Amino acid sequence: IPHILADKILSMVTKKIICCCKTLEKDTMKLERIHPDRLVTILSALNLGELNITIPPNEMRTKLRLTDSDFIIGNVSSMSPRKGHEYLLQAFSMVKKKIPNSRLILIGHEIKPIKTRLHDLACELNIDDSVYFLGKVKECANYYNIMDIFVLSSLSEGFPLVILEAMQMGVPVIST
């Protein structure tokens, strides 16, 4: 609710609103009742030259105390309710029963109350020993490079660059 209120107030005093795709532009126009002349779409682009692996996969696994046989599921997104981390943890608990050596790596900006709630949920689901909260990291390519699957569990997204990054690194993607 605070974000919706802030969006409405800011949209009244903003000359132009930049959207990252036509769908978001259309939704913003409809939901916020903003005249189309005030909206501009600038499509996102991925600079593939920035995905540099600086640490070999075996060293990354050692750094994270992972074995070669661990099945790595990764997620890169900031911690906010719209990113659906709680659903990812619930799904991971089901995966963990079928694939005991699976591990979940969560990368992205952490918000303390949300991280605490997610950690508590991981404990409640009895998967806390297999979930790695890594926070914001540099050189995401090093982490993509050890993932077996990338999952984006967002409830709402514009144009998620992390999916393109994962695919560029050859990681299969599961996304909502």
PERA-V844237 format. One record per residue. N is the residue number from 1. BURIAL is + if it has 9 or more other ideal C-beta (glycine too) atoms within 8 Angstrom, else -. Layout:
# PERA-V844237
n/burial
N/BURIAL
N/BURIAL
This chain:
# PERA-V844237
n/burial
1/-
2/-
3/-
4/-
5/-
6/-
7/+
8/+
9/-
10/-
11/+
12/-
13/-
14/-
15/-
16/-
17/+
18/-
19/+
20/+
21/+
22/-
23/-
24/+
25/+
26/-
27/-
28/+
29/+
30/-
31/-
32/+
33/-
34/+
35/-
36/-
37/-
38/+
39/+
40/-
41/+
42/-
43/-
44/+
45/-
46/-
47/-
48/-
49/-
50/-
51/+
52/-
53/+
54/-
55/+
56/-
57/-
58/-
59/-
60/+
61/+
62/-
63/-
64/+
65/-
66/+
67/-
68/-
69/-
70/+
71/+
72/+
73/+
74/+
75/+
76/+
77/+
78/-
79/+
80/-
81/-
82/-
83/+
84/+
85/+
86/+
87/-
88/+
89/+
90/+
91/+
92/+
93/+
94/-
95/+
96/+
97/-
98/-
99/-
100/-
101/-
102/+
103/+
104/+
105/+
106/+
107/+
108/+
109/-
110/+
111/+
112/-
113/-
114/+
115/+
116/-
117/+
118/+
119/+
120/-
121/+
122/+
123/-
124/-
125/+
126/-
127/+
128/+
129/-
130/+
131/+
132/-
133/+
134/-
135/-
136/-
137/-
138/-
139/+
140/+
141/+
142/+
143/+
144/+
145/+
146/+
147/+
148/-
149/+
150/+
151/+
152/+
153/+
154/+
155/-
156/-
157/-
158/+
159/+
160/+
161/-
162/+
163/+
164/+
165/+
166/+
167/+
168/+
169/+
170/-
171/+
172/-
173/+
174/-
175/+
176/-
